[in-house]
Amino acid sequence: DGGQTWSDSQRLTLSPFFNISELVKGRPLPLDMEDGGESGFAVPIYHECLGYFPEILWIASSEKNREIIYRKSRMAGGNAFIQPSIATVDSKWATAFYRCRSQAKRIGVARTQDGGQTWSLPGILALPNPDSAVDALPLSGGRILLAFNDSQNSREILRLAVSSDQGLHWIRIHTLENSPKQEFSYPYMMRGRNGFIHLVYTWKRKRIKHVVFNEAWVHHQIKRRLRQ
């Protein structure tokens, strides 16, 4: 009923380690669970206890008894890539972008062609990553918008970049923050019903900053950068 009333809450036991090692960072995605054909959500999560690796939490509601059905599956990534942010192309194709914990100091990327059931081995983008979270949002025309710390060493710089080829090449379109010895981190984007894009991020470890823009502004920034 549009959030007016809610069912009783249910704890999802995902780990034998007191259920404290599974963490959520990315947006939920409207994808179906393979087994049973139940419609629901795929939530990007990651494991952080005696090891680090990206996962998908599959959640669905049974139409028969209204119970919550859930399971998790591991994405390829080993101990180097966590906090997946996933940009979908359609119900089958999607690209995941990872926070990188390795010495590569660059953003990780992986792809799926079967709705998130299996993922390619992670690759490395040319964009830097100082062991910091990133966030990706699909745009119209197959483009992807990425918010990330544009440095290999610190979280002082926070920028936006756009790719038109599923993450192979990027254009940096805007600098959100650039202040020495400060931190701007953990970006998170979502699109409102009116089409506006909402971006929030940690601002100097003191506040949460909220920025709102639309795709017309993004396209204008792309054109401006290409003219330079």
Secondary structure, DSSP 8 states (H G I E B T S, - for coil): -TTSS----------TTTT-SEEE-S--B--B-TTT--BEEEEEEEEESSSEEEEEEEEEE-TTT--EEEEEEE-S-TTTEEEEEEEESSSS-EEEEEEE-STT-EEEEEEESSTTSS----EEEEEE-SS---EEEE-GGG-EEEEEE--SS-SSEEEEEEESSTTSS-EEEEEEEE-TT--EEEEEEEE-TTS-EEEEEEETTTEEEEEEE-HHHHHHHHHHHHH-
